[in-house]
Amino acid sequence: MFDLNRLRALRAVATHGSVTGAAAALGYTPSAVSQQIAKLERETGSQLLDRQGGKVELTPAAWLLAEATDEVVAVLERTRSRLEEQRDQPTGRLMLAAFPTACRGFATAALADVATRHHALDCRLVESDPNRAISLVVRGEADLAVVHDWHNTPLTLPTSLSVAALGEDIADVALPAGHPLADRDVVNPHDLRAERWIGQGSGAMCHEWLVRSFSSLGVEPDIAYQIEEYESQVALLAAGLGVAMLPRLGRGTLPPTVRVVPMQPPPSRRLSAIWRSQADRRPAIHVALAALRRHWAGANSGQPTREGA
């Protein structure tokens, strides 16, 4: 019998096209992934990776195993759901994927709630942006994920996933306290067309949303500082280096050198939970989803104060 972890390592290489990409997705080192593949080659008696000129290609035998892994994972998923139903309680491992502000804002509290109520359930959390989280759920490396999209930058979800809406998270314009717009009651995109922006880099959903938000004005925002984490964006705001859009979820208290001003129309992102449809009947999914809904209800920060939110 083949080791499932080794099969998953091979499937990750097939999905990401490299050992390095597979390692990043699985949270392993490239060396660990290579060792898993080498052990699988010995188990199967087949060459699985063809390394030429620094590139890795899967052999026909490897593709056969990768496809079989999807079938095996699906069967195990259905079996796990049935076992939990028989016990009438959530058991086993539950891996939740969530983007950073969701982790801070309510997902951590939801998992702690589940762990307190259901001692037989091993709750775990991996921080992940929405696009990667979708891949983790599809491949069975996460059971449930909290994702988001913006009104003008929708997510495309595979048909194999189920989805439940959680709520809306409003974003505000954040500016250095000495900025000419910092004392305004409200701003609009036209007011901000000439600003230097602090935002996420190309490829990130928030980056695409910001670009599309100004496209109707025929303006491409000048994203002078490409920063992934909001805490680092706040540091640049405090230094007076630009303006940013900060969602209220997980924002925390801002320093007095940073002000937030609502934008009209108010930009918001939709938060959703996703899971594999074949796990619909699994009790662990239901209790985790209920906890996410309970803790989301008090997570959003409402109206911002003049010195933050």
N, C-alpha and C positions, 0 to 999 in steps of 0.2 A: 504494500500500500504506500502511495506517495505521501510525503509530508505536505500538509496544506499550506503552511507558511512558505515553503519553498516554491510551491505552485503559484502563490500570490506574488512572490518576488519576481518570478518569470513573467507573470501577467503584467506587472507594473512596468517591466522593461518593454514589453510589447506595446503598452499604452503610451509610455513617455518617450520611447525611441532611444533610450540610453540607460546605462547603469546609474549614471549620476542623477538623471531625472527620476528614475525609480526610487533611488535612495532618498531624495528630497520628499517624494510623495509618501513614502512609508515611514519616514523619520529614522532611517538607518544611515550608516555610513556606506559609501560605495563599496568599500572592502567587504562589509557584511553581506551586501546583496550579491557580490561576486562569489562569496563563499557559499551562499545558499544555492546559487545556480550550479556551482561546481558539484555540490553534494547531490543535487537533482540529476545532474548528468551521470553521476556514478549509479544512482538508483535506477535510472532508466536505461543505462548502457547506450546512450545516444548523445551526440554533440548537439547542444542547444543554441550556442552563440557562435557566430562566425565573425571574428575580429579581424578587420582589414583596414589598414591605413588610419587607425584611430577611430574608426566607426564600428558599430556593432549591428549586425544583422541577425535576425532570428532564422534558424533553420526550419525546414518543413516540419520536423519533429517538434520543435518548440512551438510553432503555431498551433499544431494539433493539441498540445498540452494546454496552451493558453485558452483555447476555445473550450476545452473540457473543464477547465477551472471554473468558467462562468456557470456551466451546468451544475457542477458540484456545489458551488456556493449557493445557487438557487435552491437546490434540494435541501441543503443544510438549513437555509433560512426558513423554508416551510416546515421542516421538522422541528426546529427550535420553537417556532410559533405554536405548533401543536402541543409540544411538551409543556410549554408555559400555560396553555389553555387547560390542559389536563390538571395541572397543579393549582390552577385558578389564582396564580400569583406571579408577578414578574421576577424572573431569575436570570442568572447568567451575567454576561457583560453587556453594558450599553455604552457605546462610544458616541459622544455628541461632538459635532464640529460647529464652530461659531466664529464669526468675525470679531475683531478685537473689542469694539465698543459694546457688542452684545455680550461678550464674556464679562466685561466690567459691569454692564448695566443691569443684567438680570439672569443670564444663563448660569453663572456660578451659583447664585442663590437658588435657582431652580434645581440644579443638580444636588445641592446640599439638602434641599427639601426632600427630593426623591430618596437620597441615601438614608435620611432619618426615618422615613416612612417604610422603606422596603429594604431591609437589611440583607436580603438574599441577592440583591441586584448590585453588581460591581459597576459603578458609574465612573466614566472617564471623559476627559475633555481635550480636544485638540483645537488650537486657534487656526483659523483658515479663512481666506477671503472667499466670497460666494462662489466664484467659478471653480476653484479647487475643491470647495466643499461638495459641490454637485458631483464632481468626479469621485470623491471619496465615498459618497453614498452609493453611487452607481456600482462601484467596484466592491462594495461590501466592507470597506475599511472603516466606514462610519455607519452607524445605524440611523442616525437622525442628524439633521443640520439646521441651523438658523441662518437664513440668507436674506439678502435685501436687494431691491432694485429701485430705480428712480422712475418717475412718471414718463420721462422721455428716453430712458435707457432700460428697457425691460429685459429680464432674464429669459433665456430659452431653456425650458426644462425637458429632459427626455420623457417619453411617454411611459417609461417604466417606473416613474416616481409619482407618489401622492403628495399633495401640498395642502397646507392649512394656513390661512391668513392669521397673523398675530396682531398687527396694528400698523400705525403710521408714525414715523419719526421725523419731526420737523427740523430743518437746518436754519441757522441764522448767519448773517454776515458778521465776522469778527474782525475788528480793526484795532490798531494801536490807539491808546487813549487820546493822543494828540492829533489824530486824523480829523480833517475837516468834516467828515460825515459821522464822527463818533457820537455826537449829541443829537443826531436826527432820531425822530420817532420811528421812521420807516425809510427804507431805500428800495430802489428798483434796479433791474439790470442796466438800464441806461445810465444811472448814476455811477456805475462801477466799470464802464466799458474801457476806461483808460488805466485801470489799476494794475499793479504788479501782484500776481497771485502766489499764494503758498498753497500747494495742493499735491495730490498724488500723481505719480508718473503715468506715462502712456501705457495703456493696457488695463489699468485699474478702472473699475466701474465709476468711481467718483470723478476720475479724470474725464471720462467720456461724457458724464452728465454735465460737468462744468462747461466743456466745449460746446455741447449741444444747447445749453441754456443761453449762450450768447450768439448762436448761429442766426437767430431771427433778426438780430441787429446788424448782421454782416460783419461781426467782430470775432476774431479769434483771441481768447483771453491769453494774456502774457503770463504763463506759469513759470515764474523765474526760479522758484524753489520747489523741487519735486521731493516731497517728504511723505513717507507712508504713514507714520504714526501721528495721531492728533496731538499727543503731548509734545512732540518735537515741533509741530506746526505752531503750537502756543508759544514755545520758546522764541521762534522767529517773529511771531506777532508782538511779543513783549519787547523785542529788540527794535521794533519799528520798521521791519524790512518788507512788509507787504500786508495784504488782506487775505482772508480765507473764509470758506464756508464750513461751519462746524455743526454737525448734528447734535441734538440735545442729549441723546442717549449716551450714557457713560461719560459725559463731558466733565463732570466734577466742577469744583470752584475755580474760576479763572483769576489770575492775578489782577490787581487794580490797574495795571498798565495796559490791560486788554479790555475792550468794550464789545458787546454784541448788540446788533440792531436787527430787528425783524426785516425780512424782505417781502415785497409784494410783487407778484403773487408768491405766497409762502412755499418754498421748495420742500418736498417731503419724500422720504423713501419708504417703501412698503416692506415690512418684515414678514417673513413666512417661515414655516417649518416644513421640511421635506423629508421623506423616507421612501424606501422601496415599497412599491405596492404589494409585493408578495409577502411583506411583513405586516400588512394591515391588521391582522388578527393578533399580533403579538402584544401581550399585556404590558411589557416594558415600554413599548412605543406610546401606548395610551397614557400611562402614568407620567411619563416624561413630558408628553405634549400638554397634559393638564397642568403640570407644574410650570412649564414655560408660559402658559396663558395666565396663570395666577400671578406670577412675578412680573410679567410684562405690564400688567394692569397698573402697577405703581411705579414703573420704571421711567417713563417719559417725564421730562422736567417742567412741562407747562411753559408759561411765559418767562423769558429771560429777564434777569435783573440788569441794571445798568452796568454792573461790574462783572457780570458773568452769569452763568446758569448752571 
